[in-house]
Amino acid sequence: MASDENDFGFIKNKKDWDNFLKKEKLKDYSKIPVKRAHVNGWVKFAFVFLRIYIVIMLALIVLGFLNII
Amino acid sequence: MEEVLGAQPDEPFDINEELDKLPVEIRLRAIDRLKVARLRHRKGLFTKILLIIALLGPGILVMVADNDAGGVITYAQTGSIFGLGFFIPLMVLMVPTAYLVQSMTVRLAAVTRRGHAEMIWKRYGAFWGAFSLGDLVIANSLTLVTEFIGITFGMSIFGVGPYRAVFIGIAFISTVMLTLRYHKWERASLLIAFFNMIFIPLVFFAHPDWSLVAKSFLTWHINGGISTLFIYVLLANIGTTIAPWMLFFQQSSEVDKGTVPEDIGAGKRDTFVGAVIMATVAICIIVLTGTLVFSTGHVGSTTSTTSYDIAFILSTISKKIGTVPVELFALGLIDAGIIAAIALTASTSWAVGEAFNWPKSINLPFLEGRKFYIPGIISMFVAAGIVLLPNVPLGFLNITVQVIASIFMPAALLFLLLLVNDKEVMGKRVNTKWENAAIITIMVVLVTMSSLYGLSLVFPHMF
């Protein structure tokens, strides 16, 4: 038994139930693979910018922390 | 053909049998969703109100949890240093900003049914996935330290020692996470979040000059003018209001709640209500200390927020209006620490589970979902342990949290922008041009601000 409140009268049969599961997206998504995105155009440029930003920030912060310590 | 093969309407059908066929986390979610669907099928005003309440949750939780112990202290210092002026309308401006950013996670969750960490990992690869996860887990763990500082400080007002305070905090947060399944966890968390609003009645104890509050919206006056301290406090307030962990938390929470495209409107309302509560609480704290503490200080003579630590602020409030408001403030601080710790612990568990494709739902009983619960619980114990260490450099830790967030912020916002514009993932629910214009503007401002803030923390004299 999974539910004490079994008065879900709007689900009358298996077809209603299957429709409900589909509409509510009630499935195990960990078994459904996700396709890798194609990275090109401005996204590629954004990723390059992001890597540069991270490297610069990390370098500056290491320098800053060395000053604090 | 479908009718011939499918079940006939009069064929015996037992919904409980069907529910029992589902894995436990999906079964519990299905029951929650059946209750929502039942409310949708019924008519009447009372039922509509119940439906609205049922669909509230992640948006309010993320926004209230953002008013965490560190946030409460930041707002209190802001009011103490700058009084009633610029920061009050700024907080109102943060409502649409936080709403726009966070509401996109509702759409992402409803359409993809996957968390933010999982989407980054699977769509953009292990490098960015690991980078995001590493940043998030470190930032969450260190932020948890600040929450336990808030909890222990708040409890010290009531004479509770640090060891007992930490034990109470751990016991409470673990009980909520390990014994309640998603629906009850969410309702319990909302109840705890409700007490965050204790700061709203508290402001009336101070008898503030409301005409000055109203005037601040017209003038955006900065007491003491633009200074190094003003820029520092401005960056701290913006950094406090929007943080990377919020994106991860809300998207995962919406997934666990079972949000589907039909609920996007309700999810946005939930987020908006949360943003309004967040800003109202922040404004009340600023008005409270802006009325009671600001007049005792001289903004021109202070160069750092350390002159206005929380102990000084509370003792000033106590001298002026007695101990009851201070005790209420302390209760608010404890509550802020607890609700944020609940959210951060869950956020860590969800993100690790999503990244490694482990079970990832608060609907899982502890034994079945121990892989899911353990990362969050470990991060909580580590944070609590750090707070109890003698001579631990808490100020240094706080700086590290903010610095990590500042490095992480551009990446988090970029991935949000990429995912909500990803047609393969979002289909027709990609961002509109206006939404993109708004999010890019917010991104530029936030990235600039958070980078400057991160750097100012390690280079204190850069401005």
Interface residues (C-beta under 8 A of the other chain):
Chain A: M1 A2 S3 E5 N6 D7 F8 F10 I11 K12 N13 K14 K15 W17 F20 L21 K23 E24 K25 L26 K27 D28 Y29 S30 P33 V34 K35 R36 A37 V39 V43 A46 F47 L50 Y53 I54 M57 L58 L60 I61 L63 G64 F65 N67 I68
Chain B: G6 A7 Q8 P9 E11 F13 I15 N16 E18 L19 D20 L22 P23 I26 R27 L28 R29 A30 I31 R33 L34 K35 A37 R38 H41 R113 R114 E118 M119 K122 R123 Y124 G125 W128 F131 G258 V260 E262 N357 P359 K360 F396 I399 V403 S406 I407 P410 A411 L414 L418 D422 E424 S451 G454 L455 L457 V458 F459
